[in-house]
Amino acid sequence: MKYDIKGKTALVTGANRGIGLEVLEALLRKEAAKVYAAVRNPASAEGLVEVHGGKVEVIQFDLEHPDTILAAAKAAADVEIVVNNAGVLRTAAPLDKHAIDEFKFELEINTFGLIRMAQAFAPVLAGNGGGAFVQLNSLASMKSFAGFATYCASKAAAYSMTQALRDVLKEQGTHVVSVHPGPIDTQMAASAGLDDMAEPASLVADSIIEALENRTFHAFPGSMAQQIGAAYQSFAESVVEADLMGE
Ligand SMILES: NC(=O)c1ccc[n+]([C@@H]2O[C@H](COP(=O)([O-])OP(=O)(O)OC[C@H]3O[C@@H](n4cnc5c(N)ncnc54)[C@H](OP(=O)(O)O)[C@@H]3O)[C@@H](O)[C@H]2O)c1
């Protein structure tokens, strides 16, 4: 049976712009009862409250400050769907002098941020019937691109952690989704020099809705992602999603 988004309460990190904004709008189109927009700068999401009224509530948080993640989980105690979308990209190749500093920063936000979000929100989701936890990973989780290799490595680590979360959260009835977009038309893609091949952010939002409704683990939004997802499918089914420990 399909998971019904209608009437659910969701939270989207980085909902003020880019992919996060599209996801928030898509959840509301599916008649989610309320979406918390968890953002660094509340003023950047004020327009959303003007448009959607009480269906959007802004929560200030910053993935660089773990105490704000815990406070967000307290403030959104009724949340049933968490979409951890906020992320950062620095353009560092492995031999660049600043590669390790950039990698540390990306790990802090993209990977440790995911762990902190999961630790803060898992008990809340459990208390609200299980629900769903969606993590924005990337094609870069599967394939490294030398010009922004440190970002790719942080997203590969986040993907690995998402796989573990899938197993751990299954026990409390929380469905985990790992999203792997190709280049998407946002400020992040522009900063990586990918604007030429970027596709609309609505593709990511649609793909997340589909994965939530059908309770699938992997989602591959965009034409490049579809191509890589098709090549990856057999490995995903027989290795990543398989129960190799016989549990
Ligand atoms: N665009 C792509 O081609 C692409 C492809 C694959 C995966 N992704 C992933 O999709 C997600 C969204 O990407 P996007 O393209 O929409 O990026 P974006 O346009 O650069 O937006 C990034 C979002 O993350 C927020 N953010 C950054 N650092 C934060 C922090 N410390 N605490 C809280 N929020 C923070 C930003 O908030 P501010 O407005 O305050 O800066 C913004 O809302 C990311 O996880 C990204 O890695 C993107």
The ligand as an SDF file (V2000), in Angstrom:
LIG
                    3D

 48 52  0  0  0  0  0  0  0  0999 V2000
   22.4000   20.9090   -7.2700 N   0  0  0  0  0  0  0  0  0  0  0  0
   22.9020   19.7480   -7.6070 C   0  0  0  0  0  0  0  0  0  0  0  0
   23.3720   19.5580   -8.7500 O   0  0  0  0  0  0  0  0  0  0  0  0
   22.8990   18.6030   -6.6320 C   0  0  0  0  0  0  0  0  0  0  0  0
   23.1640   17.3170   -7.1330 C   0  0  0  0  0  0  0  0  0  0  0  0
   23.1940   16.2530   -6.2400 C   0  0  0  0  0  0  0  0  0  0  0  0
   22.9400   16.4560   -4.9000 C   0  0  0  0  0  0  0  0  0  0  0  0
   22.6780   17.7060   -4.4450 N   0  0  0  0  0  0  0  0  0  0  0  0
   22.4320   17.8470   -3.0090 C   0  0  0  0  0  0  0  0  0  0  0  0
   21.1340   18.3980   -2.8040 O   0  0  0  0  0  0  0  0  0  0  0  0
   21.1120   19.1960   -1.6180 C   0  0  0  0  0  0  0  0  0  0  0  0
   20.5810   20.5810   -1.9270 C   0  0  0  0  0  0  0  0  0  0  0  0
   21.4390   21.1610   -2.8890 O   0  0  0  0  0  0  0  0  0  0  0  0
   21.0960   22.4990   -3.6910 P   0  0  0  0  0  0  0  0  0  0  0  0
   21.6090   22.2800   -5.0650 O   0  0  0  0  0  0  0  0  0  0  0  0
   19.7080   22.9170   -3.4640 O   0  0  0  0  0  0  0  0  0  0  0  0
   22.1180   23.4950   -2.9470 O   0  0  0  0  0  0  0  0  0  0  0  0
   22.1130   25.0630   -2.7370 P   0  0  0  0  0  0  0  0  0  0  0  0
   21.3070   25.7120   -3.8040 O   0  0  0  0  0  0  0  0  0  0  0  0
   23.5390   25.4370   -2.5820 O   0  0  0  0  0  0  0  0  0  0  0  0
   21.3380   25.2120   -1.3460 O   0  0  0  0  0  0  0  0  0  0  0  0
   21.9580   24.6990   -0.1890 C   0  0  0  0  0  0  0  0  0  0  0  0
   20.9860   24.7810    0.9730 C   0  0  0  0  0  0  0  0  0  0  0  0
   21.6630   24.2540    2.1340 O   0  0  0  0  0  0  0  0  0  0  0  0
   21.6270   25.2290    3.1550 C   0  0  0  0  0  0  0  0  0  0  0  0
   22.7900   25.1400    4.0400 N   0  0  0  0  0  0  0  0  0  0  0  0
   24.0910   25.2030    3.7080 C   0  0  0  0  0  0  0  0  0  0  0  0
   24.8640   25.1160    4.8060 N   0  0  0  0  0  0  0  0  0  0  0  0
   24.0210   24.9920    5.8620 C   0  0  0  0  0  0  0  0  0  0  0  0
   24.2080   24.8680    7.2560 C   0  0  0  0  0  0  0  0  0  0  0  0
   25.4270   24.8960    7.8390 N   0  0  0  0  0  0  0  0  0  0  0  0
   23.1180   24.7490    8.0510 N   0  0  0  0  0  0  0  0  0  0  0  0
   21.8760   24.7650    7.5000 C   0  0  0  0  0  0  0  0  0  0  0  0
   21.6370   24.8990    6.1900 N   0  0  0  0  0  0  0  0  0  0  0  0
   22.6980   25.0080    5.3710 C   0  0  0  0  0  0  0  0  0  0  0  0
   21.5910   26.5750    2.4250 C   0  0  0  0  0  0  0  0  0  0  0  0
   21.1580   27.5970    3.2910 O   0  0  0  0  0  0  0  0  0  0  0  0
   21.5660   29.1590    3.0580 P   0  0  0  0  0  0  0  0  0  0  0  0
   20.5640   29.7090    2.0620 O   0  0  0  0  0  0  0  0  0  0  0  0
   21.4600   29.7530    4.4190 O   0  0  0  0  0  0  0  0  0  0  0  0
   22.9560   29.1770    2.5140 O   0  0  0  0  0  0  0  0  0  0  0  0
   20.6060   26.2350    1.3060 C   0  0  0  0  0  0  0  0  0  0  0  0
   19.2890   26.2700    1.7910 O   0  0  0  0  0  0  0  0  0  0  0  0
   22.5520   19.1900   -1.0800 C   0  0  0  0  0  0  0  0  0  0  0  0
   22.6730   18.2310   -0.0600 O   0  0  0  0  0  0  0  0  0  0  0  0
   23.3640   18.8000   -2.2980 C   0  0  0  0  0  0  0  0  0  0  0  0
   24.5860   18.1980   -1.9460 O   0  0  0  0  0  0  0  0  0  0  0  0
   22.6510   18.7840   -5.2710 C   0  0  0  0  0  0  0  0  0  0  0  0
  1  2  1  0
  2  3  2  0
  2  4  1  0
  4  5  1  0
  4 48  2  0
  5  6  2  0
  6  7  1  0
  7  8  2  0
  8  9  1  0
  8 48  1  0
  9 10  1  0
  9 46  1  0
 10 11  1  0
 11 12  1  0
 11 44  1  0
 12 13  1  0
 13 14  1  0
 14 15  2  0
 14 16  1  0
 14 17  1  0
 17 18  1  0
 18 19  2  0
 18 20  1  0
 18 21  1  0
 21 22  1  0
 22 23  1  0
 23 24  1  0
 23 42  1  0
 24 25  1  0
 25 26  1  0
 25 36  1  0
 26 27  1  0
 26 35  1  0
 27 28  2  0
 28 29  1  0
 29 30  1  0
 29 35  2  0
 30 31  1  0
 30 32  2  0
 32 33  1  0
 33 34  2  0
 34 35  1  0
 36 37  1  0
 36 42  1  0
 37 38  1  0
 38 39  2  0
 38 40  1  0
 38 41  1  0
 42 43  1  0
 44 45  1  0
 44 46  1  0
 46 47  1  0
M  CHG  2   8   1  16  -1
M  END
$$$$
